[in-house]
């Protein structure tokens, strides 16, 4: 499963957040946020925590298979 980190970054910017803010709000380590945003170690569990911290469902950030191809 892949996640749209660009959309996530846009939502962070709208809140005036940087990665450290997302880390704090989600309870996910800064290193894990960094890896997730870089496209590494994108697990559903982390995606749900980050999406929730941003105030959205994880579905907002899912990349469809057609779009990914």
PyMOL Python script that loads the backbone (N, CA, C, O; Angstrom):
from pymol import cmd

cmd.read_pdbstr("""\
ATOM      1  N   UNK A   1       0.838  -1.177   0.000  1.00  0.00           N
ATOM      2  CA  UNK A   1       0.000   0.000   0.000  1.00  0.00           C
ATOM      3  C   UNK A   1       0.887   1.246   0.000  1.00  0.00           C
ATOM      4  O   UNK A   1       1.906   1.295   0.689  1.00  0.00           O
ATOM      5  N   UNK A   2       0.492   2.237  -0.771  1.00  0.00           N
ATOM      6  CA  UNK A   2       1.251   3.482  -0.838  1.00  0.00           C
ATOM      7  C   UNK A   2       0.376   4.634  -0.366  1.00  0.00           C
ATOM      8  O   UNK A   2      -0.851   4.588  -0.448  1.00  0.00           O
ATOM      9  N   UNK A   3       1.038   5.653   0.124  1.00  0.00           N
ATOM     10  CA  UNK A   3       0.346   6.824   0.668  1.00  0.00           C
ATOM     11  C   UNK A   3       0.846   8.097  -0.009  1.00  0.00           C
ATOM     12  O   UNK A   3       2.017   8.207  -0.371  1.00  0.00           O
ATOM     13  N   UNK A   4      -0.054   9.044  -0.170  1.00  0.00           N
ATOM     14  CA  UNK A   4       0.240  10.310  -0.831  1.00  0.00           C
ATOM     15  C   UNK A   4       0.873  11.274   0.168  1.00  0.00           C
ATOM     16  O   UNK A   4       0.175  12.016   0.859  1.00  0.00           O
ATOM     17  N   UNK A   5       2.194  11.253   0.235  1.00  0.00           N
ATOM     18  CA  UNK A   5       2.887  12.102   1.208  1.00  0.00           C
ATOM     19  C   UNK A   5       2.847  13.575   0.788  1.00  0.00           C
ATOM     20  O   UNK A   5       2.939  14.459   1.639  1.00  0.00           O
ATOM     21  N   UNK A   6       2.713  13.844  -0.496  1.00  0.00           N
ATOM     22  CA  UNK A   6       2.587  15.234  -0.938  1.00  0.00           C
ATOM     23  C   UNK A   6       1.316  15.858  -0.383  1.00  0.00           C
ATOM     24  O   UNK A   6       1.320  17.007   0.057  1.00  0.00           O
ATOM     25  N   UNK A   7       0.243  15.103  -0.407  1.00  0.00           N
ATOM     26  CA  UNK A   7      -1.020  15.590   0.155  1.00  0.00           C
ATOM     27  C   UNK A   7      -0.891  15.774   1.662  1.00  0.00           C
ATOM     28  O   UNK A   7      -1.405  16.737   2.231  1.00  0.00           O
ATOM     29  N   UNK A   8      -0.205  14.847   2.290  1.00  0.00           N
ATOM     30  CA  UNK A   8       0.022  14.938   3.727  1.00  0.00           C
ATOM     31  C   UNK A   8       0.849  16.184   4.059  1.00  0.00           C
ATOM     32  O   UNK A   8       0.558  16.894   5.021  1.00  0.00           O
ATOM     33  N   UNK A   9       1.874  16.438   3.257  1.00  0.00           N
ATOM     34  CA  UNK A   9       2.706  17.631   3.461  1.00  0.00           C
ATOM     35  C   UNK A   9       1.894  18.911   3.266  1.00  0.00           C
ATOM     36  O   UNK A   9       2.091  19.889   3.988  1.00  0.00           O
ATOM     37  N   UNK A  10       0.987  18.906   2.297  1.00  0.00           N
ATOM     38  CA  UNK A  10       0.110  20.062   2.075  1.00  0.00           C
ATOM     39  C   UNK A  10      -0.777  20.290   3.288  1.00  0.00           C
ATOM     40  O   UNK A  10      -0.938  21.423   3.739  1.00  0.00           O
ATOM     41  N   UNK A  11      -1.349  19.220   3.814  1.00  0.00           N
ATOM     42  CA  UNK A  11      -2.200  19.342   5.002  1.00  0.00           C
ATOM     43  C   UNK A  11      -1.404  19.815   6.208  1.00  0.00           C
ATOM     44  O   UNK A  11      -1.913  20.581   7.026  1.00  0.00           O
ATOM     45  N   UNK A  12      -0.163  19.367   6.323  1.00  0.00           N
ATOM     46  CA  UNK A  12       0.707  19.839   7.402  1.00  0.00           C
ATOM     47  C   UNK A  12       0.956  21.338   7.250  1.00  0.00           C
ATOM     48  O   UNK A  12       0.879  22.082   8.227  1.00  0.00           O
ATOM     49  N   UNK A  13       1.252  21.779   6.037  1.00  0.00           N
ATOM     50  CA  UNK A  13       1.531  23.191   5.779  1.00  0.00           C
ATOM     51  C   UNK A  13       0.319  24.055   6.099  1.00  0.00           C
ATOM     52  O   UNK A  13       0.466  25.157   6.628  1.00  0.00           O
ATOM     53  N   UNK A  14      -0.873  23.565   5.784  1.00  0.00           N
ATOM     54  CA  UNK A  14      -2.092  24.321   6.077  1.00  0.00           C
ATOM     55  C   UNK A  14      -2.279  24.529   7.577  1.00  0.00           C
ATOM     56  O   UNK A  14      -2.881  25.511   8.012  1.00  0.00           O
ATOM     57  N   UNK A  15      -1.756  23.592   8.356  1.00  0.00           N
ATOM     58  CA  UNK A  15      -1.820  23.718   9.818  1.00  0.00           C
ATOM     59  C   UNK A  15      -0.620  24.488  10.368  1.00  0.00           C
ATOM     60  O   UNK A  15      -0.573  24.805  11.557  1.00  0.00           O
ATOM     61  N   UNK A  16       0.347  24.786   9.501  1.00  0.00           N
ATOM     62  CA  UNK A  16       1.562  25.441   9.960  1.00  0.00           C
ATOM     63  C   UNK A  16       2.495  24.481  10.671  1.00  0.00           C
ATOM     64  O   UNK A  16       3.305  24.893  11.501  1.00  0.00           O
ATOM     65  N   UNK A  17       2.383  23.199  10.346  1.00  0.00           N
ATOM     66  CA  UNK A  17       3.169  22.157  10.998  1.00  0.00           C
ATOM     67  C   UNK A  17       4.394  21.777  10.191  1.00  0.00           C
ATOM     68  O   UNK A  17       4.407  21.870   8.963  1.00  0.00           O
ATOM     69  N   UNK A  18       5.412  21.352  10.899  1.00  0.00           N
ATOM     70  CA  UNK A  18       6.569  20.669  10.317  1.00  0.00           C
ATOM     71  C   UNK A  18       6.526  19.236  10.844  1.00  0.00           C
ATOM     72  O   UNK A  18       5.659  18.881  11.642  1.00  0.00           O
ATOM     73  N   UNK A  19       7.466  18.427  10.388  1.00  0.00           N
ATOM     74  CA  UNK A  19       7.473  17.007  10.766  1.00  0.00           C
ATOM     75  C   UNK A  19       7.488  16.802  12.279  1.00  0.00           C
ATOM     76  O   UNK A  19       6.859  15.873  12.786  1.00  0.00           O
ATOM     77  N   UNK A  20       8.197  17.658  12.996  1.00  0.00           N
ATOM     78  CA  UNK A  20       8.261  17.518  14.458  1.00  0.00           C
ATOM     79  C   UNK A  20       6.881  17.717  15.089  1.00  0.00           C
ATOM     80  O   UNK A  20       6.548  17.059  16.074  1.00  0.00           O
ATOM     81  N   UNK A  21       6.090  18.613  14.530  1.00  0.00           N
ATOM     82  CA  UNK A  21       4.732  18.823  15.040  1.00  0.00           C
ATOM     83  C   UNK A  21       3.861  17.599  14.787  1.00  0.00           C
ATOM     84  O   UNK A  21       3.090  17.185  15.652  1.00  0.00           O
ATOM     85  N   UNK A  22       3.991  17.028  13.600  1.00  0.00           N
ATOM     86  CA  UNK A  22       3.222  15.825  13.272  1.00  0.00           C
ATOM     87  C   UNK A  22       3.652  14.671  14.173  1.00  0.00           C
ATOM     88  O   UNK A  22       2.817  13.888  14.624  1.00  0.00           O
ATOM     89  N   UNK A  23       4.929  14.570  14.428  1.00  0.00           N
ATOM     90  CA  UNK A  23       5.439  13.537  15.321  1.00  0.00           C
ATOM     91  C   UNK A  23       4.818  13.661  16.708  1.00  0.00           C
ATOM     92  O   UNK A  23       4.329  12.685  17.277  1.00  0.00           O
ATOM     93  N   UNK A  24       4.848  14.855  17.228  1.00  0.00           N
ATOM     94  CA  UNK A  24       4.299  15.115  18.557  1.00  0.00           C
ATOM     95  C   UNK A  24       2.797  14.829  18.615  1.00  0.00           C
ATOM     96  O   UNK A  24       2.320  14.184  19.549  1.00  0.00           O
ATOM     97  N   UNK A  25       2.061  15.304  17.625  1.00  0.00           N
ATOM     98  CA  UNK A  25       0.605  15.150  17.620  1.00  0.00           C
ATOM     99  C   UNK A  25       0.164  13.702  17.415  1.00  0.00           C
ATOM    100  O   UNK A  25      -0.891  13.296  17.904  1.00  0.00           O
ATOM    101  N   UNK A  26       0.963  12.933  16.701  1.00  0.00           N
ATOM    102  CA  UNK A  26       0.574  11.561  16.381  1.00  0.00           C
ATOM    103  C   UNK A  26       1.121  10.530  17.359  1.00  0.00           C
ATOM    104  O   UNK A  26       0.638   9.400  17.414  1.00  0.00           O
ATOM    105  N   UNK A  27       2.133  10.925  18.133  1.00  0.00           N
ATOM    106  CA  UNK A  27       2.757   9.966  19.035  1.00  0.00           C
ATOM    107  C   UNK A  27       3.698   9.018  18.312  1.00  0.00           C
ATOM    108  O   UNK A  27       4.040   7.955  18.830  1.00  0.00           O
ATOM    109  N   UNK A  28       4.115   9.406  17.113  1.00  0.00           N
ATOM    110  CA  UNK A  28       5.029   8.605  16.305  1.00  0.00           C
ATOM    111  C   UNK A  28       6.399   9.278  16.369  1.00  0.00           C
ATOM    112  O   UNK A  28       6.486  10.505  16.327  1.00  0.00           O
ATOM    113  N   UNK A  29       7.445   8.504  16.469  1.00  0.00           N
ATOM    114  CA  UNK A  29       8.785   9.087  16.585  1.00  0.00           C
ATOM    115  C   UNK A  29       9.125   9.931  15.361  1.00  0.00           C
ATOM    116  O   UNK A  29       8.627   9.681  14.263  1.00  0.00           O
ATOM    117  N   UNK A  30       9.971  10.924  15.561  1.00  0.00           N
ATOM    118  CA  UNK A  30      10.389  11.795  14.471  1.00  0.00           C
ATOM    119  C   UNK A  30      11.075  10.997  13.366  1.00  0.00           C
ATOM    120  O   UNK A  30      10.893  11.295  12.185  1.00  0.00           O
ATOM    121  N   UNK A  31      11.854   9.997  13.733  1.00  0.00           N
ATOM    122  CA  UNK A  31      12.539   9.159  12.741  1.00  0.00           C
ATOM    123  C   UNK A  31      11.522   8.394  11.894  1.00  0.00           C
ATOM    124  O   UNK A  31      11.686   8.282  10.679  1.00  0.00           O
ATOM    125  N   UNK A  32      10.480   7.873  12.526  1.00  0.00           N
ATOM    126  CA  UNK A  32       9.454   7.132  11.790  1.00  0.00           C
ATOM    127  C   UNK A  32       8.694   8.063  10.853  1.00  0.00           C
ATOM    128  O   UNK A  32       8.393   7.690   9.719  1.00  0.00           O
ATOM    129  N   UNK A  33       8.381   9.272  11.316  1.00  0.00           N
ATOM    130  CA  UNK A  33       7.716  10.254  10.444  1.00  0.00           C
ATOM    131  C   UNK A  33       8.611  10.557   9.248  1.00  0.00           C
ATOM    132  O   UNK A  33       8.136  10.601   8.114  1.00  0.00           O
ATOM    133  N   UNK A  34       9.881  10.762   9.490  1.00  0.00           N
ATOM    134  CA  UNK A  34      10.828  11.055   8.420  1.00  0.00           C
ATOM    135  C   UNK A  34      10.876   9.916   7.400  1.00  0.00           C
ATOM    136  O   UNK A  34      10.853  10.163   6.195  1.00  0.00           O
ATOM    137  N   UNK A  35      10.941   8.701   7.868  1.00  0.00           N
ATOM    138  CA  UNK A  35      10.987   7.543   6.973  1.00  0.00           C
ATOM    139  C   UNK A  35       9.687   7.400   6.189  1.00  0.00           C
ATOM    140  O   UNK A  35       9.698   7.090   4.998  1.00  0.00           O
ATOM    141  N   UNK A  36       8.578   7.627   6.866  1.00  0.00           N
ATOM    142  CA  UNK A  36       7.275   7.538   6.207  1.00  0.00           C
ATOM    143  C   UNK A  36       7.182   8.576   5.098  1.00  0.00           C
ATOM    144  O   UNK A  36       6.776   8.254   3.982  1.00  0.00           O
ATOM    145  N   UNK A  37       7.551   9.810   5.392  1.00  0.00           N
ATOM    146  CA  UNK A  37       7.443  10.895   4.422  1.00  0.00           C
ATOM    147  C   UNK A  37       8.405  10.706   3.252  1.00  0.00           C
ATOM    148  O   UNK A  37       8.153  11.208   2.156  1.00  0.00           O
ATOM    149  N   UNK A  38       9.491   9.995   3.472  1.00  0.00           N
ATOM    150  CA  UNK A  38      10.451   9.704   2.403  1.00  0.00           C
ATOM    151  C   UNK A  38      10.018   8.509   1.553  1.00  0.00           C
ATOM    152  O   UNK A  38      10.658   8.191   0.551  1.00  0.00           O
ATOM    153  N   UNK A  39       8.932   7.850   1.955  1.00  0.00           N
ATOM    154  CA  UNK A  39       8.429   6.705   1.199  1.00  0.00           C
ATOM    155  C   UNK A  39       8.933   5.371   1.682  1.00  0.00           C
ATOM    156  O   UNK A  39       8.673   4.344   1.056  1.00  0.00           O
ATOM    157  N   UNK A  40       9.651   5.369   2.787  1.00  0.00           N
ATOM    158  CA  UNK A  40      10.163   4.122   3.371  1.00  0.00           C
ATOM    159  C   UNK A  40       9.295   3.768   4.569  1.00  0.00           C
ATOM    160  O   UNK A  40       8.746   4.657   5.219  1.00  0.00           O
ATOM    161  N   UNK A  41       9.168   2.507   4.862  1.00  0.00           N
ATOM    162  CA  UNK A  41       8.477   2.034   6.061  1.00  0.00           C
ATOM    163  C   UNK A  41       7.088   2.649   6.205  1.00  0.00           C
ATOM    164  O   UNK A  41       6.744   3.172   7.265  1.00  0.00           O
ATOM    165  N   UNK A  42       6.294   2.587   5.143  1.00  0.00           N
ATOM    166  CA  UNK A  42       4.938   3.128   5.183  1.00  0.00           C
ATOM    167  C   UNK A  42       3.962   2.027   5.603  1.00  0.00           C
ATOM    168  O   UNK A  42       3.397   1.328   4.762  1.00  0.00           O
ATOM    169  N   UNK A  43       3.779   1.888   6.896  1.00  0.00           N
ATOM    170  CA  UNK A  43       2.869   0.864   7.397  1.00  0.00           C
ATOM    171  C   UNK A  43       1.481   1.460   7.610  1.00  0.00           C
ATOM    172  O   UNK A  43       1.356   2.656   7.877  1.00  0.00           O
ATOM    173  N   UNK A  44       0.438   0.640   7.495  1.00  0.00           N
ATOM    174  CA  UNK A  44      -0.922   1.133   7.731  1.00  0.00           C
ATOM    175  C   UNK A  44      -1.094   1.726   9.133  1.00  0.00           C
ATOM    176  O   UNK A  44      -1.803   2.717   9.304  1.00  0.00           O
ATOM    177  N   UNK A  45      -0.456   1.132  10.120  1.00  0.00           N
ATOM    178  CA  UNK A  45      -0.572   1.616  11.501  1.00  0.00           C
ATOM    179  C   UNK A  45      -0.060   3.053  11.629  1.00  0.00           C
ATOM    180  O   UNK A  45      -0.716   3.902  12.233  1.00  0.00           O
ATOM    181  N   UNK A  46       1.098   3.312  11.067  1.00  0.00           N
ATOM    182  CA  UNK A  46       1.675   4.657  11.121  1.00  0.00           C
ATOM    183  C   UNK A  46       0.824   5.612  10.293  1.00  0.00           C
ATOM    184  O   UNK A  46       0.564   6.738  10.719  1.00  0.00           O
ATOM    185  N   UNK A  47       0.390   5.175   9.119  1.00  0.00           N
ATOM    186  CA  UNK A  47      -0.443   6.023   8.267  1.00  0.00           C
ATOM    187  C   UNK A  47      -1.712   6.453   8.999  1.00  0.00           C
ATOM    188  O   UNK A  47      -2.118   7.612   8.907  1.00  0.00           O
ATOM    189  N   UNK A  48      -2.330   5.543   9.713  1.00  0.00           N
ATOM    190  CA  UNK A  48      -3.545   5.877  10.462  1.00  0.00           C
ATOM    191  C   UNK A  48      -3.254   6.893  11.559  1.00  0.00           C
ATOM    192  O   UNK A  48      -4.046   7.811  11.772  1.00  0.00           O
ATOM    193  N   UNK A  49      -2.146   6.747  12.248  1.00  0.00           N
ATOM    194  CA  UNK A  49      -1.792   7.693  13.307  1.00  0.00           C
ATOM    195  C   UNK A  49      -1.525   9.086  12.744  1.00  0.00           C
ATOM    196  O   UNK A  49      -1.983  10.086  13.298  1.00  0.00           O
ATOM    197  N   UNK A  50      -0.781   9.145  11.637  1.00  0.00           N
ATOM    198  CA  UNK A  50      -0.468  10.439  11.042  1.00  0.00           C
ATOM    199  C   UNK A  50      -1.724  11.110  10.497  1.00  0.00           C
ATOM    200  O   UNK A  50      -1.939  12.303  10.709  1.00  0.00           O
ATOM    201  N   UNK A  51      -2.548  10.343   9.799  1.00  0.00           N
ATOM    202  CA  UNK A  51      -3.789  10.891   9.256  1.00  0.00           C
ATOM    203  C   UNK A  51      -4.687  11.396  10.373  1.00  0.00           C
ATOM    204  O   UNK A  51      -5.257  12.482  10.271  1.00  0.00           O
ATOM    205  N   UNK A  52      -4.813  10.620  11.431  1.00  0.00           N
ATOM    206  CA  UNK A  52      -5.638  11.024  12.571  1.00  0.00           C
ATOM    207  C   UNK A  52      -5.146  12.306  13.206  1.00  0.00           C
ATOM    208  O   UNK A  52      -5.946  13.160  13.588  1.00  0.00           O
ATOM    209  N   UNK A  53      -3.841  12.445  13.323  1.00  0.00           N
ATOM    210  CA  UNK A  53      -3.266  13.655  13.907  1.00  0.00           C
ATOM    211  C   UNK A  53      -3.562  14.871  13.035  1.00  0.00           C
ATOM    212  O   UNK A  53      -3.696  15.988  13.535  1.00  0.00           O
ATOM    213  N   UNK A  54      -3.660  14.644  11.735  1.00  0.00           N
ATOM    214  CA  UNK A  54      -3.976  15.736  10.816  1.00  0.00           C
ATOM    215  C   UNK A  54      -5.481  16.002  10.729  1.00  0.00           C
ATOM    216  O   UNK A  54      -5.916  16.982  10.126  1.00  0.00           O
ATOM    217  N   UNK A  55      -6.261  15.118  11.337  1.00  0.00           N
ATOM    218  CA  UNK A  55      -7.709  15.305  11.379  1.00  0.00           C
ATOM    219  C   UNK A  55      -8.456  14.648  10.234  1.00  0.00           C
ATOM    220  O   UNK A  55      -9.588  15.027   9.935  1.00  0.00           O
ATOM    221  N   UNK A  56      -7.839  13.672   9.593  1.00  0.00           N
ATOM    222  CA  UNK A  56      -8.458  13.012   8.453  1.00  0.00           C
ATOM    223  C   UNK A  56      -8.419  11.499   8.607  1.00  0.00           C
ATOM    224  O   UNK A  56      -7.701  10.950   9.442  1.00  0.00           O
ATOM    225  N   UNK A  57      -9.217  10.848   7.771  1.00  0.00           N
ATOM    226  CA  UNK A  57      -9.174   9.400   7.655  1.00  0.00           C
ATOM    227  C   UNK A  57      -7.963   9.029   6.813  1.00  0.00           C
ATOM    228  O   UNK A  57      -7.532   9.806   5.961  1.00  0.00           O
ATOM    229  N   UNK A  58      -7.426   7.865   7.047  1.00  0.00           N
ATOM    230  CA  UNK A  58      -6.275   7.402   6.274  1.00  0.00           C
ATOM    231  C   UNK A  58      -6.631   7.282   4.788  1.00  0.00           C
ATOM    232  O   UNK A  58      -5.747   7.346   3.933  1.00  0.00           O
ATOM    233  N   UNK A  59      -7.900   7.113   4.483  1.00  0.00           N
ATOM    234  CA  UNK A  59      -8.331   6.997   3.080  1.00  0.00           C
ATOM    235  C   UNK A  59      -7.961   8.224   2.255  1.00  0.00           C
ATOM    236  O   UNK A  59      -7.737   8.123   1.049  1.00  0.00           O
ATOM    237  N   UNK A  60      -7.898   9.377   2.906  1.00  0.00           N
ATOM    238  CA  UNK A  60      -7.526  10.610   2.208  1.00  0.00           C
ATOM    239  C   UNK A  60      -6.142  10.490   1.562  1.00  0.00           C
ATOM    240  O   UNK A  60      -5.872  11.123   0.542  1.00  0.00           O
ATOM    241  N   UNK A  61      -5.280   9.687   2.152  1.00  0.00           N
ATOM    242  CA  UNK A  61      -3.890   9.610   1.717  1.00  0.00           C
ATOM    243  C   UNK A  61      -3.540   8.354   0.933  1.00  0.00           C
ATOM    244  O   UNK A  61      -2.397   8.201   0.503  1.00  0.00           O
ATOM    245  N   UNK A  62      -4.483   7.463   0.737  1.00  0.00           N
ATOM    246  CA  UNK A  62      -4.206   6.246  -0.032  1.00  0.00           C
ATOM    247  C   UNK A  62      -3.993   6.589  -1.497  1.00  0.00           C
ATOM    248  O   UNK A  62      -4.727   7.395  -2.069  1.00  0.00           O
ATOM    249  N   UNK A  63      -2.995   5.981  -2.092  1.00  0.00           N
ATOM    250  CA  UNK A  63      -2.740   6.123  -3.519  1.00  0.00           C
ATOM    251  C   UNK A  63      -3.334   4.905  -4.193  1.00  0.00           C
ATOM    252  O   UNK A  63      -2.947   3.776  -3.890  1.00  0.00           O
ATOM    253  N   UNK A  64      -4.266   5.119  -5.099  1.00  0.00           N
ATOM    254  CA  UNK A  64      -4.889   3.986  -5.785  1.00  0.00           C
ATOM    255  C   UNK A  64      -3.857   3.304  -6.665  1.00  0.00           C
ATOM    256  O   UNK A  64      -2.882   3.925  -7.089  1.00  0.00           O
ATOM    257  N   UNK A  65      -4.071   2.044  -6.934  1.00  0.00           N
ATOM    258  CA  UNK A  65      -3.137   1.268  -7.755  1.00  0.00           C
ATOM    259  C   UNK A  65      -3.059   1.844  -9.163  1.00  0.00           C
ATOM    260  O   UNK A  65      -1.982   1.858  -9.759  1.00  0.00           O
ATOM    261  N   UNK A  66      -4.166   2.314  -9.702  1.00  0.00           N
ATOM    262  CA  UNK A  66      -4.167   2.884 -11.058  1.00  0.00           C
ATOM    263  C   UNK A  66      -3.338   4.152 -11.092  1.00  0.00           C
ATOM    264  O   UNK A  66      -2.570   4.377 -12.028  1.00  0.00           O
ATOM    265  N   UNK A  67      -3.494   4.984 -10.066  1.00  0.00           N
ATOM    266  CA  UNK A  67      -2.775   6.236 -10.016  1.00  0.00           C
ATOM    267  C   UNK A  67      -1.281   5.999  -9.824  1.00  0.00           C
ATOM    268  O   UNK A  67      -0.456   6.753 -10.340  1.00  0.00           O
ATOM    269  N   UNK A  68      -0.937   4.949  -9.080  1.00  0.00           N
ATOM    270  CA  UNK A  68       0.457   4.633  -8.791  1.00  0.00           C
ATOM    271  C   UNK A  68       1.180   4.080 -10.032  1.00  0.00           C
ATOM    272  O   UNK A  68       2.400   4.194 -10.154  1.00  0.00           O
ATOM    273  N   UNK A  69       0.423   3.493 -10.925  1.00  0.00           N
ATOM    274  CA  UNK A  69       1.052   2.854 -12.103  1.00  0.00           C
ATOM    275  C   UNK A  69       1.448   3.844 -13.169  1.00  0.00           C
ATOM    276  O   UNK A  69       1.982   3.453 -14.206  1.00  0.00           O
TER     277      UNK A  69
END
""", "prot")
cmd.dss("prot")
cmd.show_as("cartoon", "prot")
cmd.util.cbc("prot")
cmd.orient("prot")
